Amino acid sequence: MSTLSTHVLDAVTGTPAEGMPVLLEQRTGADGWTSLAGGTTDGDGRIRDLAPAALEPAVYRLTFDTDAWAAGAPGFYPEVSIVFRVTEDRHYHVPLLLSPFAYSTYRGS
């Protein structure tokens, strides 16, 4: 059973990005996406169990609403979308490191 978590860190302050809305979608066709779940990062900048059910092998997209989180000081990117592929039965962790003018991600554990 594949599961999904995420973690967002503010790279400027070195602190968790608490209160950021995140949307999980699954690709359903060449240009189509189906919304599966949403959540908001906790005090540690995490959403520990984002998928409502086991993820099947497919392409997924996480969209981080950085404008909603940054409130009074929005950065260059109003949102960050990370598209990734689930290929095997395992836990997937997709972290986001964020600053006003840059972001990075990787396949976590």
N, C-alpha and C positions, 0 to 999 in steps of 0.2 A: 504494500500500500504506500504510494507516494504522498508525502506531506510537504507543506511549504511554510517557511517562516521568512521574515525580513527584519532588518535592523538598519536604522538610519542614524548616522552620526554627523553632527555639525563640525566640519573640519576646522572652522575658524576658532570656535570656542573650545573644541575638544570635548563637547558634551553631547548626550543623546538628544535627538530631535523629537521631543515630546509633542504629541498632539497633531501629527501630520496625517491627513487622510490618504489612504492607499486603496486603489481599486485593482482587483484581479479579474482578467478577462481571458477567454480562450478563443483562439482563431477558429472560425467556422467556415471559412472559404477564402477565396483570393483576397477579398477586401473586407470581410466580415469578422466581427468580434462579438462574443456573447459574454455579458457580465456574469461572473460567478459569485463574487464576494467582495466585501469592502470592510475596512476597519480603520482604526486610528492608532498610531503608535503610542505606547504606554510611557511611563516615566523613565524607562530605560531605553526608549527609542525603538522598541520592538513590537512586532505582532508575531506572537509565538505559533499560532495555528491559523493561517489565513484561509486555507482551502476548506470549503464546507463539506467536502467528501474527498475520497482518494482521487488523486490526479491521474488521469490516464495518459499514455504517451500522446503528446500533442505539442503545439506551440502555444505559449501563454504570454500575456503582457501584464506587467505591474506598472501602474501609473501613480506617481507620487505627486500630490498637490502641494508643491513647494510654495506657491503664493499664499494659500490658506494658512500654512504653517508660519511663514515669514511675516505675516500681518503688516506691521508698520514699515518694514524694510525689505521689500521684495527684491530678489536678485534678478539676474539676466534670464534665467530659465523659469518660466511660470509653472512648468510641470516637467517631470522627468519620467520618460517611459522606458522600461527595460523589457525587451522581448527575449524570451528564452525557450529552450526546448526540454521537455521531460521525455527521457528515452528509456528509463529503467525504473524499477521499483526501489525507491530509496527516499531519504529526506533531502529536500532541496532548500538551501538557505541562500537568499539573494540580498546581500547587504548593499547599502548606498552610502557613500561618503560625499558630503555636500558642502559647498561653499558658494558665495554669491555669483562667482563667474566660472565655476568648474564643478564637475562631479565625476566620480568613478565608482565602479562596481566590479564584482568578481563572483565566482561560484564559491560560496562558503561551505562550511560543514555543519 
